[in-house]
Amino acid sequence: MTVLLETRNLERTFGAVVAASNINIQIKAGEILGVIGSNGAGKTTFVNMVTGYLSPSSGEILYRGNPIHGKATRDITKLGICRSFQIPQLFLELSVLENMLIALIIAKGNAPVLFAPAVNDSLEEEALRLLSRFGIEDYANQEITTLPQGVRKLVDIAMATVSEPELLFLDEPTSGVSAHEKLEIMQVLITALKVTNTAVLFIEHDMEIVEAFSPRVVAFYEGTILADGPTAEVLQNSKVREFVIGSEFHRKGDAPPSSTTETNSAKIGSVLEGGV
């Protein structure tokens, strides 16, 4: 598999505080990678450096073999690296469809034409196709403020994919989502991203989600990588159990929800029936 992203000896300091040190990670095309670690372990610092929100103090960031450290966030996005945030970045008073249309207009970067509408039938059809991919087309005309948190998360992530990125970073995609819907929401999300063979790195504190959806895990601790490898091995690593997930952690052995018996829309409808 092609290596999309590679970091070499990446480091970030804030004065005497070392937020990240000796970070060496490779992410391959189409790979799904989970990142775990306690708050302040360096997970978000790593994502911020790769996506241009924070400059590394030293080290290299290579995308398809070319250095990207020091580039502006918008330039990194244009290369094919996008992200979502822990708190959905949405226009709350607008509808789901209007949010998607705004994201598409920005992503396409077309210069405005005097007296010509910014939105046309073709753009609206594209927005609806994206919503359908994530199983949320039925919410197209609903205002964001009326939506359950799980649907808001899916809208936010769908907006992050309008430019069809090769690599997508997700910061706690199930944060704030109720326990009974998180597995289904994550299944819909992963299924949608597999359609475009998008590589995904997601930060997650819920080990049930990590076990179900991430074949490989990187564990961060105090700004360094404690372990990197197959999920089962990393979660049984003695240092990971001591410093990250706790010694009382037990694997549940649950399989991820099946994606073959229900459509995305049906899944979303079943877990969100009645709203919040």
Secondary structure, DSSP 8 states (H G I E B T S, - for coil): --EEEEEEEEEEEETTEEEEEEEEEEEETT-EEEEE--TTSSHHHHHHHHTTSS--SEEEEEETTEE-TT--HHHHHHHTEEEE-SS----TTSBHHHHHHHHHHHHHT----TTS-S--HHHHHHHHHHHHHTT-GGGTTSBGGGS-HHHHHHHHHHHHTTT--SEEEEE-TTTT--TTTHHHHHHHHHHHHHHTT-EEEEE-S-HHHHHHH-SEEEEEETTEEEEEEEHHHHHH-HHHIIIII-TT----------SSSS-HHHHHHHHSTT--
